Amino acid sequence: MILREMIEADLDAVLRIEREVHGHPWTLGNFSDALRSRYQCKVFESAGVMMGYAVMLLAVDEAELLDIAIDKAHQRKGIGRKLLEAMLSLARHESMRRMVLEVRASNQPAIALYRASGFEQIGLRRDYYPAANGREDAILMGKGL
């Protein structure tokens, strides 16, 4: 598996995965803006097949993981953990001191992955995410690098 830069030509595949795994997915505009803004936009692939992707913002000494997703066909195989570790390594390489992220309170598999990777809850944003029946809390998590 390799981690490489996301490019415009990847966006159809990225959007397919995004829509498949997120109830309220990012739009093409969100990803295009992230690419234009020079966020760390990465694709994780094997033999030319996109397994997942991640988008991370680097600001001063803090990395914020904005989006991460693994294609449903490749979930539960440790690929999400490998992609998260690759993004943590990239943040360390860029001299970041901490990584933060937000996760839906209902996304227990993701929360378990983040906890197993050393993240701790550092805050709560009430009614942050749109949800099928109104709004949902976001758990803010962080990890020192």
C-alpha positions as CSV (number, residue, x, y, z in Angstrom):
1,M,0.0,0.0,0.0
2,I,1.2,3.5,-0.8
3,L,0.2,6.9,0.4
4,R,0.3,9.5,-2.3
5,E,-0.9,13.0,-3.0
6,M,-4.6,13.3,-3.9
7,I,-5.1,15.0,-7.3
8,E,-8.1,16.3,-9.1
9,A,-8.4,13.1,-11.2
10,D,-9.0,11.2,-7.9
11,L,-12.0,13.1,-7.0
12,D,-14.6,10.9,-8.6
13,A,-13.3,7.9,-6.7
14,V,-13.0,9.9,-3.5
15,L,-16.5,11.2,-3.8
16,R,-17.8,7.7,-4.3
17,I,-16.2,6.5,-1.1
18,E,-17.2,9.6,0.8
19,R,-20.9,9.2,-0.2
20,E,-20.7,5.5,0.6
21,V,-19.3,5.8,4.1
22,H,-20.6,9.2,5.4
23,G,-24.2,10.0,6.0
24,H,-23.5,13.7,5.4
25,P,-20.6,13.6,2.9
26,W,-18.3,16.4,1.8
27,T,-19.0,17.8,-1.6
28,L,-16.8,18.1,-4.6
29,G,-16.4,21.7,-3.7
30,N,-15.1,20.8,-0.2
31,F,-12.4,18.5,-1.7
32,S,-11.5,20.9,-4.5
33,D,-11.1,23.7,-1.9
34,A,-8.9,21.5,0.2
35,L,-6.7,20.7,-2.8
36,R,-6.5,24.4,-3.8
37,S,-5.7,25.4,-0.2
38,R,-2.8,22.9,-0.1
39,Y,-4.2,20.9,2.8
40,Q,-2.5,17.5,3.2
41,C,-4.8,15.5,0.9
42,K,-3.7,11.9,0.6
43,V,-4.9,8.8,-1.1
44,F,-4.1,5.3,0.2
45,E,-3.9,2.7,-2.6
46,S,-2.8,-0.7,-3.4
47,A,-2.1,-1.9,-7.0
48,G,-3.8,1.2,-8.3
49,V,-7.0,0.6,-6.3
50,M,-8.0,3.4,-4.0
51,M,-8.6,1.9,-0.5
52,G,-9.2,5.2,1.3
53,Y,-8.1,8.8,1.7
54,A,-7.5,11.5,4.3
55,V,-7.5,15.3,4.5
56,M,-5.5,17.1,7.1
57,L,-4.9,20.8,7.9
58,L,-1.5,21.8,9.3
59,A,-1.6,25.0,11.3
60,V,1.4,26.3,13.4
61,D,2.1,23.2,15.5
62,E,-1.2,21.4,15.3
63,A,-2.6,19.0,12.7
64,E,-6.3,18.7,12.3
65,L,-7.6,15.5,10.7
66,L,-10.6,16.8,8.7
67,D,-11.7,13.7,6.9
68,I,-10.7,10.1,6.7
69,A,-12.5,7.2,5.0
70,I,-11.9,3.7,3.9
71,D,-13.8,2.1,1.0
72,K,-16.5,-0.2,2.5
73,A,-15.1,-3.2,0.6
74,H,-11.8,-2.7,2.5
75,Q,-13.0,-1.9,6.0
76,R,-12.3,-4.1,9.0
77,K,-8.9,-5.1,7.6
78,G,-6.7,-2.8,9.5
79,I,-6.4,-0.3,6.6
80,G,-8.0,2.5,8.5
81,R,-5.4,2.1,11.3
82,K,-2.6,2.1,8.7
83,L,-3.9,5.2,7.1
84,L,-4.3,7.0,10.4
85,E,-0.7,6.0,11.4
86,A,0.5,7.3,8.0
87,M,-1.2,10.7,8.7
88,L,0.2,10.8,12.2
89,S,3.7,10.1,10.8
90,L,3.2,12.9,8.2
91,A,2.2,15.3,11.0
92,R,5.3,14.4,13.0
93,H,7.5,14.8,10.0
94,E,6.0,18.3,9.6
95,S,6.9,19.1,13.2
96,M,3.4,19.2,14.5
97,R,3.0,18.7,18.3
98,R,-0.5,17.5,18.4
99,M,-3.3,16.1,16.2
100,V,-6.9,16.8,16.8
101,L,-10.1,15.6,15.1
102,E,-13.8,15.5,15.5
103,V,-15.9,12.4,15.3
104,R,-19.7,11.8,15.5
105,A,-20.7,10.6,19.0
106,S,-22.5,7.7,17.3
107,N,-19.4,6.5,15.4
108,Q,-18.3,3.9,17.9
109,P,-15.9,2.0,15.5
110,A,-14.0,5.2,14.7
111,I,-13.9,6.3,18.3
112,A,-12.5,2.8,19.2
113,L,-9.8,3.2,16.5
114,Y,-8.8,6.6,17.7
115,R,-8.6,5.5,21.3
116,A,-6.5,2.5,20.4
117,S,-4.2,4.9,18.5
118,G,-3.7,7.0,21.7
119,F,-6.3,9.7,21.1
120,E,-8.3,11.0,24.2
121,Q,-11.4,13.0,24.4
122,I,-10.6,16.7,24.9
123,G,-14.0,18.3,24.3
124,L,-17.5,18.0,23.1
125,R,-19.3,20.1,20.5
126,R,-23.0,19.8,21.1
127,D,-25.3,19.5,18.1
128,Y,-22.4,19.9,15.8
129,Y,-23.2,17.5,13.0
130,P,-26.4,17.3,10.9
131,A,-28.2,14.0,11.6
132,A,-31.3,12.2,10.3
133,N,-33.3,13.3,13.3
134,G,-31.8,16.8,13.9
135,R,-28.3,17.3,15.1
136,E,-25.6,15.1,16.7
137,D,-22.7,15.8,19.1
138,A,-19.1,15.8,18.0
139,I,-16.5,14.4,20.2
140,L,-13.2,16.4,20.0
141,M,-10.2,14.1,20.4
142,G,-6.5,14.9,20.5
143,K,-3.2,13.2,20.7
144,G,0.3,14.5,21.4
145,L,2.8,13.8,18.8
